[in-house]
């Protein structure tokens, strides 16, 4: 009877054979190879989980041609009608969760500088949040490598993540998850977890370099209604809906 490692080896061998037949290494063949590499590593107990299967959030379609120097963000539409205060929730398009644009290098450098200057005002965590931070990092690694295969790749067997825009490599098994997010993804991430005593969700970990008028030292450990305390009419119009939405 074949062991898991034998099965994984067979899968890898089939992938190598497929690539050998197509020496041009087209984007599709490279994507196929990465798919086989991921599946064989999962069979051997070494790869990342399939987060699309776990969460129901589909994998993105790969962008094989992207000129990062000229990549522009999708425009935000201005308000065209009377504004009503609400949660402003809308369905997230899987292909546009995390976007790359021409300011990538500038924004990553800015995030590093802000963290060097302000430390825990930019990035902080509380005990017990480590697993959630790592899960978020792994989900993002899987997402950006699938979405932008020319800019990022991840070796499921060695746990090495390569950022071809920055020319950097990092082992995601040893790097701090929040540091990874700070230095590779130009977005802010805030993790809330349920307080077992109150049932309310509190801010437990975050990397936030774009906050206006507040910083992490003011918000860490607080429930949603305290975090949004300065927001006009929050208690009257939004607190109940916000707490209900995240529970």
Secondary structure, 3 states (H helix, E strand, C coil): CCCHHHHHHHHHHHHHHHHHHCCCCCHHHHHHHHHHHHHHHHHCCCCCCCHHHHHCCCCCCCCCCCCHHHCCCCCCCCCCCCCCCCCCCCCCCHHHCCCCCCCHHHHHHHHHHHHHHHHHHCEEECCCCHHHHHHHHHHHHHHHHHHCCCCEEEECCCCEEEECCCCEEEECCCCCHHHHHHHHCCCCEEEEEECCCCCCEEEEEEECCCCCCCCHHHHCCCEHHHHCCCCCCHHHHCHHHHHHHHC
